[in-house]
């Protein structure tokens, strides 16, 4: 970077004594980068904290020196701790997966992030469900990655997926013609009918007045402000309330209806599996191939903890 077209090296070409300043760069990261450039490999740590590896990806991307640290990236990334589900944690995961060409983790992180996003009616921007003060639209790394619109679109697509599942469930419960009963009890047809009706009535009564449901009017999902994972929890709550409320009626028939439920559980993983990341975001596969060749971070092997892999990781949930 001192001899190319970067501004830091311009004085060098005049032949005078020169001092290079890097006011914006992390000094620790710069030291590692310079040690690598001067082949002082013994001076380079084999383990680094999340923040340091992130800073190194920022710096090496800025000076186009990702390839210089190729012998180190896989080792560093493999030893990183779990990234928290905070704005910083998501930004670091996305940025690092992008810069190192880790496509699988990039896609999974995008999808996980989409599931956490919420909006507000009275202020612009997108936020994590639990971090209302940090508008992700103002994050320079997300801006640089160009993913903000995709994140908003992806959030809507996931909300619509959850809405479609709820609609299907209500449709199934409403139209049982020639399909038998949802009721699982041993009772006769009359009580099975009463059970189904009680569940349908309880679903509508529970949904009625829920602010996020907007009385079920067309396109209600597009007006939802909470995150997809929060919406799924609320839908699960409707199901539980329905089972509880309809049980009051059903017990009078003298039958056991504890297995009767208006729909099989609608889960976050089911919603996420319904939408492929490739349909939600535009990904430059060739860029990722180039970066992966430079970083040497391989997609084979185990997924690092940092990116949601490992024993307690949830990466599978976010895969396509
Ligand atoms: Zn029943």
Boltz pocket constraint, residues with backbone or C-beta under 6 A from the ligand:
constraints:
  - pocket:
      binder: B
      contacts: [[A, 182], [A, 183], [A, 184], [A, 185], [A, 191], [A, 192], [A, 195], [A, 196], [A, 250], [A, 256], [A, 257], [A, 260]]
      max_distance: 6.0
